[in-house]
């Protein structure tokens, strides 16, 4: 039986873990300092909870699926355990980070001869009975691709160069999540200045596909905005040194932080209420 470690048990990590378990994998995790919600997701997915040392020693692959801001911290924490393991698992960084960040994170692994690979996940978290998001991999990943495909993941080799999978993820997210930032900001601006009904009518008449896409995407964005601000900072790094492009995504990061704070306040908060009116048409 394949043993795959997944860090951590957020929505995407738990979804990937559940899909792997349903296809015959033994999935391991460590939950030191994590919330009761993470434990509940791990139990629901059929994941074994171990201490970090035992998890590393028993895994064939280790998938890091964490918020971008803590990707480096997680890698540094696990690095000594991987060094000490008799047969260290391949460390597969699946986080939404810039290629520059990925290469810096990978350097100590490469210097120590530890197996390391780059991955970018595109698509929603798997649901029970559903399909897999696209799992793009770069580096020395032929065995990992084969193993993950056999366990139900849509794993695709991009190239042998670390950073190439992260570059694809950044470019794709920069378009899709960047558009959601623009659309939601303009919806709020129109609402504040009494023009939301006019904006809705014009979009529905002249840009029905764009409006339909925003109406579908924005309601699920509110609960994720607390993670997306970190991703926008990484995309800003990705498009540097073009200052205007980088500043645009730094602004999107700040905007998503405001949405996240508004979401905490509830559905009646100004931002969420305005966006809900916009998406309901």
N, C-alpha and C positions, 0 to 999 in steps of 0.2 A: 504494500500500500504506500502511495506517495504521501509524504509528510510535508505540509506547506505551512509556514508561519505567516500570519497576517497581522501587521501592526498598522492601524488600530481598529477598533470596532465602532467606527462612525458609520454613517449610512452606507457609503460606498464600500468600506472595508468589510462590514458585516454582510452586505449583499454579495460581494465576491466570495467571501468565505462560505456562505450558504450554498452558492452555486457549486463550488468545489466539493463540498461535503455531499451534495446530492448526486454528484458524479463519481463518488467513491474515494475521494481524498480524505486523509486524516489532516485536519486543520488545527493548528495550534496558535495560541496568542498569549500575551502577558498583559495583565490589567492593573499593574501597580499604579495607584494614584488615580485611576480612571473612575468614572461615575457609575452609579447604579444602572443608568440607562445603557452604558456600554456592556456591563455584565449581562443585562437582560438580552441585549442583541446577540451577544456571544452564545448564550444558552439557547436562544431561539434558533440560531444557525447550526447548532450541533458542534460548536468549537470547544476544544479542550483548553482549559486555562492553566498555564504553568508559570513558574518563575522564569525570568528572562534567560538565565543560564541553561536551564533544561530545555527551553524552547529552541534556543540556538543549536544545542547539541543534537537535538532530535530532528531538525528540519532539513529537507533537501533544498528547498527554496525559501527565501524570506522576502515577503512583499511589504514594503513600506508604503502605506496609504494614509497619510496624515495631512493636516493643514500645512500649506507651504511654509508658513513662518517657523514651524518646528521641525522641518525635514532635516536640517543640518544637526540640530540637537539630538534627534533620534539616532542618526547615523553615528555621531560621535559617542553616544552612550553605548551602542551595541558593538562598536569596533573592537574594544578589548576582548569581549566575549567571543567574537568571530576569530580573532587571532589565536585564542586559547583552544578553540574547538579542534578535535582530531580531524574531522572532515567538515569544514565550514560550509554552510549553505551559500548559494549564490544570493547576494544582496541585490534585490531588484527595486530600484527607486522609482516608484509609480506616482510621484507627486507633481503638482502643477508648478514647476519651477523653471526659471530661465536656463538655457544651456550653460551660461556662465556659472550659475549657481551649481548646476549639476556637476560640471567638471571640477569645480573646487571641492565639492562634497566627495567626489570619486577619488581624488588624488591620494589620500592616505590609504585607501583600499588598494589602489593600483600599486603604490610604492611597497606595500607589504605582500603583494602577490595574492591578494584575496579576490575571489570571483565577485564581480560587480557588473551590473547592467542597468541600462537606462530604459524607462518605460513611460508612455503617456497614455492615459485612459480617456477615451472620447465616447460619450454616451451616458445614459442614466444608470444608476445602480440596478443590478439584476433583481427581479421580483420572483417570487415562487412560481415556477412553471414558465418563466419568461426566458428571454435570450440574454446574451452577453453583450456588454459594451465592447467597442473595439479596443484591443490591447496592443498598442504599437511598441515594439522593442528594438533597441539598438545596442550594439556591442557584441560580445561573444555570447549569442543568445539562441543558437540553433537548438541545443538541448532543452532550454527553458521553454522555447516556443512549442516544441514537440510535446513536452510534458503538459503544458497548460492547455494546448488544443485537445489533448486526449481527455482532459478533465472539464471540457465544455466551454473554455474561454476562447473568444475570437481573437487569438494571438497572431500577430502579423509582424514578421521581421522587416525592419526599415532598412538597416544597414549595419555595418560593423563598427561604425563610429559613434562613440559615446557623445550624447548631446543632440543627435539627430531626432530621436523620438521626442525629447523635450521641446525642440524647436517646432515640431509639428503641433504639439499640444498648445504651445504659446500662441502660435499664429491662429489656430482654430478658435481658441478661447478668446483671443483678442478681438476677433470678429463677432462671435456669437454673444459673449458677455459684454463686449464693448457696445454692441447695438442695444442690448437691454439697458445698459446704463444711460445711453442717449435717449432712448424711447421713454424710459420712466422719468428722467429728469424733465423732458419736454412736456410730458403729461402733467407733472406737478406744476410746472411753470404756467401752463395753460389754465389749470384749475385755479391757481392763485390770482390770475388776472382775468377771470371770467370768460375764458375762451375755450374751455374743454369741450363743450358740445359742438362748437364750430370745428375744432380740430378733429373730433371723432367723425363728424360728417364728411369732412374733406378726405381723411384717410380712408374711410370706407368707400368713398366714391373713386378716388384716384389711386390709392395704394392698398387695395383690399388684401393682397397677399401679405404685405408687411404688417398691416393692422392685425390680421388673423394670427400671424406668428407671435406678435407681441402679446396679444390677448391670451394666447396659450402659455407663453413662457413666463410672463411676469408673476402670476400668482404663486408659482413654485419657487421664485427667486427670493422672496422675502426671508424665508427661514434659512436660506443659504448665504445671505449677504455677509454674515459675520466671517465666513471663510473667503468670500470673493474679494474682500479688500486686500488680503495678503496676495492673492493671485494677481490682482491688478498691479501691485508693486513689482511682482516678478515680470509681468509683461512690460512694464515700464523699463526694467533693466534689459529685457530682450530687445527692445527697439532702440535703446541707446546706441550711438551717441546722438541720434536725431532728437534734439531737445524738445521740439514742439510735440512730437509723437510721445516721448516719454512723459512730458507734463500732462498730456491728455489722459494717459492712464493713471498717473498719480492723482489727477482730479477724480477719475472714476473710482479709485480706491477710497478717497474721502467720501464720495457720494454713497458708496455701498456701506460704509461705516454708519452714515446717517440713516440709511434704510434699516440696517440691523438694529440700531437704537430705537427707531420708531416701531419696529416689529416687537421688540420687548415691551413697549408701552401698550400694545394691543391693537385690535382691528379698528378702533375708533381714533387712533392717532392720525394727525393730519396727513402725513405722507401715505400711509397704508390706505386710509379711506379714499384719498384722491386717486391712487392707483387702482383700487378696486372699482371705483366708478368708471374709470377709463377702460378697464379690461372687460367690464360687463356690457359695455356699449350702450 
